[in-house]
Amino acid sequence: MNRLLLTLSLTVAALPALAADDLPPPRAAVQDAADDLPPPRAAVQDAADDLPPPRTTTRKPRATTAEPVAAVETAAQPAPATTADDLPPPSASRSKPTARGFRPTFKFGVDDFLLETGSLPDAPEADNYSTLRVSPYVQWQPSRNWEFRAGARLDGMNQAGGLADHDEMLADYTDTYVRYRNGDTRLTLGAQTIVWGRVDEIPLADRVSRVDLTRFALDDLADRRRAQLAARWEQTLGDYKLDIVALPVFRAAQLPDLASVWSPINRTTRQIIGIDPALTGWVGNARVEEDEHGSGGGAVRLTRTGVLPFDFGVTLARTRQSIPYYRVDLPTLTLTAVHPFNNFVGADLEMVAGGVTWRMEAGYTDNVPFTLPTTAMDTTHALDWVGGLEFFPGGKDTRVNLQLVAHALQTDRNALELTEYYGANGEVETVFGSGRWKAGMRFASGFNVRDVYLSPKLSYVGWEPYELYLAAHYFDGEDRTLGGFHQDHSLITLGLRTRF
């Protein structure tokens, strides 16, 4: 009996999604106007209640350069309206105005509504693919210290017109938690969406999130993450922030149905993503199982934002990654998705110089499994690095984000998967027509292998909070790359998105 571990990692080969931290769409959870935000190295630090909510990353949006303002005038500026996470706690700093009273708040609405239909001109599985996504929520804050939230998510997918017609409906919870905060301390218990990291799209420090692969990489990074049960302690210590997360119950990544064009196992073409198709002819009849029992582990992250020339963070984690590795038993034709524990050590930094925001992350991961040509499984450690720059040529209407990525399994033995990947990804976005129109291009390309992704998008955002858009997703590449696996799944979409 040979047992084969087939890796399904989307690390450095991951296709970039729209990074909207700096040009927030109308549906953004918090409307951060760039001219109103302090620069990343602002000397005045936010209180603990300005810690990012569970769904946001620890990366700070870059503000456009503005004329200097006197310190007295800055202190007198009223704080911008934000979510309940920014309500002043009882022990707020003396330098901030203190509210005379507090009114309990109760809110409800829809965090995200997406209606999209698309055409698949080359896919043998289907000719069209459509999506409906709705995420309602309720939120209650009876006092300054306590907050309660409950949310749900409904996903509907339909593909038709090919060899694998398929309808699917999924129901799940979104952020559903109880939160206590007092001064510089915030404690959250319940289902949370936590995305750590500083760079766009493939943050290496992202070790406690649950991945959503139901639409592969069509969505933004935040929309490719789902809530999972966690206990979180956030503590501000002057310029430092300590973030500790424990995952008592492990939840694996949300995968698409095996009949979906976005499934990592394609029964129609008998391929597994990341593996040479010549080795996977048996996949069409294989039975697929999931092994996700036990806990998810835990992680600690320490960041500093202050008067230094740069901001930095350090992350230590022992977690089970939600993206599965497929172990196969050839005699019984069984694929089992397993999630081994990995130890991770990572560091990141961010600085602004000459009107350019520079970001970098580096990470070391041990106990990374790979498979030898003999079908025997082995483990090694991996080194990853991502470096990026972001700038606004000609002003704040256009944003350019470029990133270089590197991934290497530290072994001199042959493996079925790619042991090294070097590439670039990024995005260019601009607004025009008095801010009513937005155009962008996301892209990715491999250096040592042919792996291509292109995604132009044109949106009308003048009908707030609605966004109407026309987008395309083009894939191409060699065997064992993401673009190569999806090269027949290029897609043209028309969609509507909003929140209310």
C-alpha positions as CSV (number, residue, x, y, z in Angstrom):
1,M,0.0,0.0,0.0
2,N,1.5,3.2,-1.1
3,R,0.4,6.4,0.6
4,L,0.8,9.6,-1.3
5,L,0.5,13.0,0.3
6,L,-0.4,15.5,-2.4
7,T,0.0,19.1,-1.3
8,L,-2.6,21.7,-2.0
9,S,-0.8,24.8,-0.8
10,L,-1.8,28.2,-2.2
11,T,1.1,30.1,-0.6
12,V,3.4,31.9,-3.1
13,A,1.5,30.7,-6.1
14,A,-1.7,32.3,-4.7
15,L,-3.4,34.5,-7.1
16,P,-3.8,38.1,-5.9
17,A,-7.2,39.6,-5.0
18,L,-8.1,43.2,-4.9
19,A,-6.4,45.0,-2.0
20,A,-8.8,47.7,-1.1
21,D,-7.2,49.0,2.1
22,D,-6.4,52.4,0.5
23,L,-9.3,52.9,-1.9
24,P,-12.2,51.4,0.1
25,P,-15.2,50.4,-2.0
26,P,-18.7,51.6,-1.0
27,R,-19.3,48.3,0.9
28,A,-16.2,48.8,3.2
29,A,-17.0,48.1,6.8
30,V,-15.4,51.3,8.0
31,Q,-15.2,54.3,5.7
32,D,-11.5,55.4,6.1
33,A,-11.0,58.5,4.0
34,A,-7.2,58.7,3.3
35,D,-7.0,62.4,4.0
36,D,-8.5,61.8,7.5
37,L,-6.2,58.9,8.6
38,P,-2.9,59.5,10.5
39,P,0.3,58.4,8.7
40,P,1.5,54.9,9.5
41,R,4.2,56.1,12.0
42,A,1.9,58.7,13.7
43,A,3.3,59.7,17.2
44,V,-0.2,59.8,18.7
45,Q,-1.4,56.2,19.3
46,D,-4.9,55.0,19.3
47,A,-6.5,53.7,22.5
48,A,-7.3,50.0,22.9
49,D,-10.7,50.5,21.5
50,D,-9.2,51.4,18.1
51,L,-7.7,47.9,17.8
52,P,-8.8,46.3,14.5
53,P,-12.0,44.2,14.7
54,P,-11.6,40.4,14.1
55,R,-12.3,40.7,10.4
56,T,-9.6,43.2,9.6
57,T,-5.9,42.7,9.1
58,T,-3.2,44.3,11.2
59,R,-1.9,46.1,8.1
60,K,-2.6,49.8,8.3
61,P,-4.0,51.8,5.4
62,R,-1.5,54.3,3.9
63,A,-2.6,57.9,4.0
64,T,-1.9,60.3,1.2
65,T,0.5,63.1,1.9
66,A,-1.2,66.2,3.3
67,E,-0.1,69.7,4.3
68,P,1.4,69.8,7.8
69,V,-1.1,70.7,10.5
70,A,-0.2,72.2,13.8
71,A,-0.2,69.9,16.8
72,V,-2.8,71.9,18.6
73,E,-5.1,71.8,15.6
74,T,-4.6,68.0,15.2
75,A,-5.6,67.4,18.8
76,A,-8.7,69.4,18.4
77,Q,-9.9,67.5,15.4
78,P,-13.0,65.3,16.2
79,A,-12.5,61.6,15.8
80,P,-14.0,60.2,12.6
81,A,-17.1,58.1,12.9
82,T,-16.3,54.4,13.0
83,T,-17.7,51.1,14.2
84,A,-18.6,50.2,17.8
85,D,-15.0,49.0,18.2
86,D,-13.8,52.6,18.4
87,L,-16.2,53.7,21.2
88,P,-14.1,55.3,24.0
89,P,-13.7,52.9,27.0
90,P,-14.1,54.1,30.6
91,S,-10.4,54.4,31.1
92,A,-9.6,56.3,27.8
93,S,-6.5,58.5,27.7
94,R,-6.8,61.9,29.3
95,S,-5.8,63.5,26.1
96,K,-9.0,62.4,24.4
97,P,-12.4,63.9,25.1
98,T,-14.6,61.8,27.3
99,A,-18.2,61.3,26.4
100,R,-20.7,62.5,29.1
101,G,-23.0,59.6,28.6
102,F,-23.5,56.3,26.8
103,R,-26.5,55.0,24.9
104,P,-26.9,51.3,24.3
105,T,-26.8,50.5,20.6
106,F,-28.5,47.8,18.6
107,K,-27.8,47.4,14.9
108,F,-28.7,44.9,12.2
109,G,-28.2,44.7,8.5
110,V,-26.4,42.8,5.7
111,D,-22.6,42.9,5.8
112,D,-22.3,41.7,2.2
113,F,-24.6,41.0,-0.7
114,L,-23.2,39.6,-3.9
115,L,-25.0,38.6,-7.1
116,E,-22.8,37.5,-10.0
117,T,-23.2,35.6,-13.2
118,G,-20.3,34.6,-15.4
119,S,-19.5,32.8,-18.7
120,L,-16.9,30.0,-19.0
121,P,-16.0,29.9,-22.7
122,D,-13.4,27.1,-22.5
123,A,-14.5,24.9,-19.6
124,P,-15.6,21.3,-20.3
125,E,-17.5,21.2,-17.0
126,A,-19.9,24.1,-17.6
127,D,-20.6,27.1,-19.8
128,N,-21.8,29.5,-17.1
129,Y,-21.3,30.0,-13.4
130,S,-23.4,32.1,-11.0
131,T,-23.1,33.1,-7.4
132,L,-25.4,34.5,-4.7
133,R,-24.0,35.5,-1.3
134,V,-25.9,37.1,1.6
135,S,-24.4,37.8,5.1
136,P,-26.9,39.3,7.6
137,Y,-25.9,40.2,11.2
138,V,-27.2,41.7,14.4
139,Q,-25.0,43.6,16.9
140,W,-25.8,44.8,20.5
141,Q,-23.7,47.0,22.8
142,P,-25.5,47.4,26.1
143,S,-22.6,49.2,27.8
144,R,-19.2,50.6,27.1
145,N,-17.5,47.4,28.1
146,W,-19.7,44.7,26.5
147,E,-20.6,43.9,22.9
148,F,-22.6,41.0,21.4
149,R,-22.7,40.0,17.7
150,A,-24.3,37.3,15.7
151,G,-24.0,36.7,12.0
152,A,-24.9,34.2,9.3
153,R,-23.9,33.6,5.7
154,L,-25.7,31.9,2.8
155,D,-23.9,31.0,-0.4
156,G,-25.6,29.7,-3.5
157,M,-23.7,28.5,-6.6
158,N,-24.9,27.2,-9.9
159,Q,-23.0,26.0,-12.9
160,A,-24.6,24.6,-16.1
161,G,-24.2,23.8,-19.7
162,G,-21.4,21.2,-19.6
163,L,-20.3,17.8,-18.3
164,A,-20.7,18.7,-14.6
165,D,-23.9,20.7,-14.1
166,H,-24.1,21.5,-10.4
167,D,-26.2,23.4,-7.9
168,E,-25.0,24.0,-4.3
169,M,-26.3,25.9,-1.3
170,L,-24.2,26.4,1.9
171,A,-25.2,27.9,5.2
172,D,-22.6,29.0,7.8
173,Y,-22.1,31.4,10.6
174,T,-20.0,34.6,10.4
175,D,-18.6,36.6,13.2
176,T,-20.6,35.6,16.3
177,Y,-19.0,36.5,19.6
178,V,-19.2,38.2,23.0
179,R,-16.6,40.9,23.6
180,Y,-15.4,42.6,26.7
181,R,-13.1,45.6,26.7
182,N,-11.7,47.8,29.4
183,G,-9.0,50.4,28.9
184,D,-6.2,48.8,26.8
185,T,-7.6,45.3,27.1
186,R,-10.0,43.6,24.7
187,L,-11.2,40.0,25.1
188,T,-13.3,38.2,22.4
189,L,-14.8,34.8,22.6
190,G,-16.7,33.1,19.8
191,A,-16.6,32.8,16.0
192,Q,-14.1,35.3,14.6
193,T,-12.5,36.1,11.3
194,I,-8.9,37.0,12.1
195,V,-6.4,37.8,9.3
196,W,-2.9,38.7,10.5
197,G,-0.2,40.0,8.2
198,R,1.1,43.2,6.6
199,V,1.4,42.5,2.8
200,D,-1.5,42.1,0.4
201,E,-3.0,38.8,-0.7
202,I,-0.5,36.3,0.7
203,P,0.4,37.5,4.2
204,L,2.8,34.9,5.8
205,A,1.6,35.7,9.3
206,D,-1.9,34.6,8.4
207,R,-1.9,31.5,10.6
208,V,-5.2,31.6,12.5
209,S,-7.7,32.2,9.8
210,R,-10.0,29.7,8.1
211,V,-9.7,29.7,4.3
212,D,-12.7,29.8,1.9
213,L,-12.0,28.2,-1.4
214,T,-15.5,27.9,-2.7
215,R,-14.7,30.5,-5.4
216,F,-11.0,29.8,-5.6
217,A,-9.2,33.2,-5.8
218,L,-12.0,35.3,-7.5
219,D,-12.7,37.3,-4.3
220,D,-10.7,39.7,-2.2
221,L,-8.6,38.2,0.6
222,A,-11.0,39.1,3.4
223,D,-13.9,37.4,1.4
224,R,-11.8,34.3,1.1
225,R,-11.7,33.9,4.9
226,R,-14.4,32.5,7.2
227,A,-15.1,32.7,10.9
228,Q,-14.0,30.0,13.2
229,L,-14.2,29.5,17.0
230,A,-11.4,31.3,18.8
231,A,-10.5,32.9,22.1
232,R,-8.6,36.2,21.5
233,W,-6.8,38.5,23.9
234,E,-5.7,41.9,22.6
235,Q,-3.5,44.1,24.8
236,T,-2.1,47.5,24.1
237,L,1.2,48.3,25.9
238,G,2.2,51.8,24.9
239,D,3.5,51.6,21.3
240,Y,3.2,47.8,21.4
241,K,0.2,45.5,20.8
242,L,0.0,41.9,22.0
243,D,-2.4,39.6,20.2
244,I,-3.0,36.0,21.5
245,V,-5.3,33.6,19.8
246,A,-6.3,30.1,20.8
247,L,-8.3,27.8,18.5
248,P,-10.0,25.2,20.7
249,V,-11.9,23.5,17.8
250,F,-10.3,23.0,14.4
251,R,-12.3,23.8,11.3
252,A,-10.9,22.9,7.9
253,A,-11.1,25.2,4.9
254,Q,-14.4,25.5,3.2
255,L,-13.9,23.7,-0.1
256,P,-16.2,23.7,-3.2
257,D,-18.2,20.7,-4.1
258,L,-16.2,18.1,-6.1
259,A,-18.4,18.9,-9.1
260,S,-17.5,22.6,-9.0
261,V,-15.0,24.1,-11.5
262,W,-13.2,25.5,-8.6
263,S,-12.7,22.2,-6.8
264,P,-9.0,21.3,-6.2
265,I,-9.8,17.8,-7.4
266,N,-11.2,17.8,-10.9
267,R,-13.0,14.5,-11.6
268,T,-13.9,15.6,-15.2
269,T,-10.2,16.1,-16.3
270,R,-8.9,13.7,-13.6
271,Q,-6.4,16.2,-12.1
272,I,-5.3,17.4,-8.7
273,I,-4.1,20.9,-8.3
274,G,-0.3,21.1,-8.0
275,I,0.4,17.6,-9.4
276,D,1.5,16.4,-12.8
277,P,-1.7,15.2,-14.6
278,A,0.1,12.2,-15.8
279,L,0.1,10.8,-12.3
280,T,-3.6,11.3,-11.5
281,G,-5.6,9.3,-13.9
282,W,-7.2,7.3,-11.1
283,V,-8.8,10.5,-9.5
284,G,-12.1,10.1,-11.4
285,N,-13.1,7.1,-9.2
286,A,-11.4,8.1,-5.9
287,R,-13.3,8.5,-2.7
288,V,-12.6,11.7,-0.8
289,E,-12.6,11.9,3.0
290,E,-11.9,14.7,5.5
291,D,-9.9,14.3,8.8
292,E,-10.4,17.5,10.8
293,H,-10.8,16.4,14.4
294,G,-9.0,18.0,17.3
295,S,-8.0,21.5,18.1
296,G,-6.5,24.1,15.8
297,G,-3.6,25.2,18.0
298,G,-2.7,28.8,18.9
299,A,-0.5,31.8,18.0
300,V,1.0,35.0,19.4
301,R,1.7,38.2,17.6
302,L,3.5,41.3,18.9
303,T,3.5,44.5,16.8
304,R,4.9,47.9,17.4
305,T,3.7,51.2,15.9
306,G,5.5,54.2,17.1
307,V,8.2,56.8,16.4
308,L,10.7,54.4,14.9
309,P,11.5,54.7,11.2
310,F,9.4,51.6,10.6
311,D,6.6,49.5,12.2
312,F,7.3,45.9,12.8
313,G,5.7,42.7,14.0
314,V,6.7,39.2,15.2
315,T,4.5,36.1,15.0
316,L,4.9,32.7,16.7
317,A,2.4,30.0,15.9
318,R,1.7,26.3,16.3
319,T,-1.4,25.7,14.2
320,R,-3.1,23.4,11.8
321,Q,-3.4,25.1,8.4
322,S,-7.0,24.9,7.1
323,I,-5.9,24.2,3.5
324,P,-5.6,20.4,3.3
325,Y,-2.9,18.0,2.2
326,Y,-4.4,15.1,0.3
327,R,-3.2,11.6,1.4
328,V,-4.1,8.8,-1.0
329,D,-4.4,5.1,-0.5
330,L,-4.1,3.7,-4.0
331,P,-5.4,0.1,-3.2
332,T,-8.6,1.6,-1.9
333,L,-8.6,4.7,-4.1
334,T,-9.2,6.9,-1.1
335,L,-8.1,10.6,-0.8
336,T,-8.0,11.8,2.8
337,A,-7.6,15.5,3.5
338,V,-5.3,15.9,6.5
339,H,-4.1,19.0,8.4
340,P,-0.8,18.4,10.2
341,F,0.4,20.9,12.8
342,N,3.1,23.4,11.6
343,N,5.4,25.5,13.8
344,F,5.9,29.0,12.3
345,V,8.2,31.9,13.1
346,G,7.7,35.1,11.1
347,A,8.7,38.8,11.1
348,D,7.3,41.7,9.2
349,L,7.9,45.4,8.8
350,E,6.4,48.5,7.2
351,M,7.8,51.9,6.5
352,V,7.1,55.0,4.4
353,A,9.8,56.8,2.5
354,G,9.7,59.2,-0.4
355,G,5.9,58.8,-0.8
356,V,6.2,55.0,-1.1
357,T,5.0,52.5,1.5
358,W,7.4,49.5,1.8
359,R,6.2,46.2,3.3
360,M,8.0,42.9,3.9
361,E,7.3,39.6,5.6
362,A,9.6,36.6,6.1
363,G,8.7,33.2,7.6
364,Y,10.1,29.8,8.6
365,T,7.7,26.8,8.8
366,D,8.7,23.4,9.9
367,N,7.1,19.9,9.6
368,V,6.1,20.7,6.0
369,P,5.2,17.4,4.2
370,F,6.1,16.6,0.7
371,T,6.0,13.4,-1.4
372,L,8.9,11.7,-3.1
373,P,8.6,10.1,-6.6
374,T,8.6,6.8,-4.8
375,T,5.2,7.9,-3.3
376,A,6.9,7.9,0.2
377,M,6.0,10.9,2.4
378,D,8.7,13.0,3.9
379,T,8.8,16.3,5.8
380,T,11.1,19.3,5.7
381,H,11.0,23.0,6.5
382,A,10.1,25.9,4.2
383,L,11.3,29.5,3.8
384,D,9.0,32.2,2.5
385,W,9.5,35.8,1.7
386,V,7.2,38.6,0.4
387,G,8.3,42.1,-0.3
388,G,6.1,44.9,-1.7
389,L,5.8,48.5,-2.4
390,E,2.7,50.7,-2.8
391,F,2.5,54.3,-4.1
392,F,0.0,56.7,-5.6
393,P,1.4,58.2,-8.8
394,G,-0.1,61.6,-9.6
395,G,-2.1,61.8,-6.5
396,K,-4.6,59.6,-4.5
397,D,-6.8,58.7,-7.5
398,T,-4.4,55.9,-8.7
399,R,-2.9,53.2,-6.6
400,V,-0.1,50.8,-7.6
401,N,0.8,47.8,-5.5
402,L,3.7,45.5,-6.6
403,Q,5.0,42.4,-4.7
404,L,7.7,39.9,-5.2
405,V,7.3,36.4,-3.7
406,A,9.6,33.5,-3.0
407,H,8.9,30.0,-1.6
408,A,11.4,27.2,-1.1
409,L,11.2,23.7,0.5
410,Q,14.6,23.1,2.1
411,T,15.4,19.7,0.6
412,D,17.7,18.3,-2.0
413,R,15.4,15.4,-2.7
414,N,13.0,15.2,-5.7
415,A,9.4,15.9,-4.9
416,L,6.1,15.6,-6.9
417,E,5.2,19.2,-6.1
418,L,7.1,22.3,-6.9
419,T,9.9,22.8,-4.3
420,E,10.6,26.4,-5.4
421,Y,8.5,29.2,-6.7
422,Y,9.6,32.8,-7.5
423,G,7.2,35.3,-8.9
424,A,5.5,38.7,-8.8
425,N,2.0,39.8,-8.3
426,G,0.2,43.1,-7.8
427,E,-2.6,45.4,-8.7
428,V,-3.2,48.8,-10.3
429,E,-6.4,50.7,-9.5
430,T,-7.7,54.1,-10.4
431,V,-10.9,56.1,-10.0
432,F,-12.3,58.6,-12.5
433,G,-15.5,60.4,-13.5
434,S,-15.6,62.4,-10.3
435,G,-15.2,59.2,-8.3
436,R,-18.1,57.4,-9.9
437,W,-16.0,54.9,-11.9
438,K,-13.2,52.6,-10.8
439,A,-10.9,50.5,-13.0
440,G,-8.3,48.0,-11.9
441,M,-6.1,45.2,-13.0
442,R,-4.9,42.3,-10.8
443,F,-2.0,40.2,-12.0
444,A,0.4,37.4,-11.1
445,S,3.2,35.7,-12.9
446,G,5.8,33.1,-12.1
447,F,9.5,33.7,-12.8
448,N,10.9,30.1,-12.7
449,V,7.7,28.6,-14.1
450,R,5.0,29.8,-16.4
451,D,2.1,30.7,-14.2
452,V,-0.2,33.6,-15.3
453,Y,-3.3,35.3,-13.9
454,L,-4.8,38.5,-15.2
455,S,-8.0,40.1,-13.9
456,P,-9.2,43.4,-15.3
457,K,-12.3,45.0,-13.7
458,L,-14.5,48.0,-14.4
459,S,-16.9,49.2,-11.7
460,Y,-19.6,51.9,-11.4
461,V,-19.6,53.1,-7.7
462,G,-21.6,56.3,-8.1
463,W,-24.8,54.6,-6.8
464,E,-23.7,54.1,-3.2
465,P,-23.7,51.7,-1.5
466,Y,-24.1,49.6,-4.7
467,E,-21.3,48.6,-7.0
468,L,-21.9,47.3,-10.5
469,Y,-19.0,45.7,-12.2
470,L,-17.7,43.8,-15.2
471,A,-14.7,41.7,-14.6
472,A,-12.6,38.9,-16.3
473,H,-10.3,36.2,-14.9
474,Y,-7.7,34.7,-17.2
475,F,-5.6,31.6,-16.2
476,D,-2.7,30.0,-17.9
477,G,0.4,28.1,-16.9
478,E,2.5,24.9,-16.7
479,D,1.5,21.7,-15.0
480,R,1.7,21.8,-11.2
481,T,0.9,25.6,-11.1
482,L,-2.5,27.2,-10.2
483,G,-2.7,28.9,-13.5
484,G,-2.1,25.6,-15.3
485,F,-4.7,23.7,-13.4
486,H,-7.4,26.4,-14.1
487,Q,-6.3,27.3,-17.7
488,D,-9.7,26.1,-19.0
489,H,-11.6,28.1,-16.4
490,S,-11.1,31.6,-17.6
491,L,-14.2,33.5,-16.6
492,I,-16.1,36.7,-17.6
493,T,-18.5,38.0,-15.0
494,L,-21.1,40.7,-14.4
495,G,-22.0,41.4,-10.8
496,L,-23.8,43.6,-8.2
497,R,-22.4,44.0,-4.7
498,T,-23.7,46.1,-1.8
499,R,-24.2,46.2,2.0
500,F,-27.1,47.7,3.9
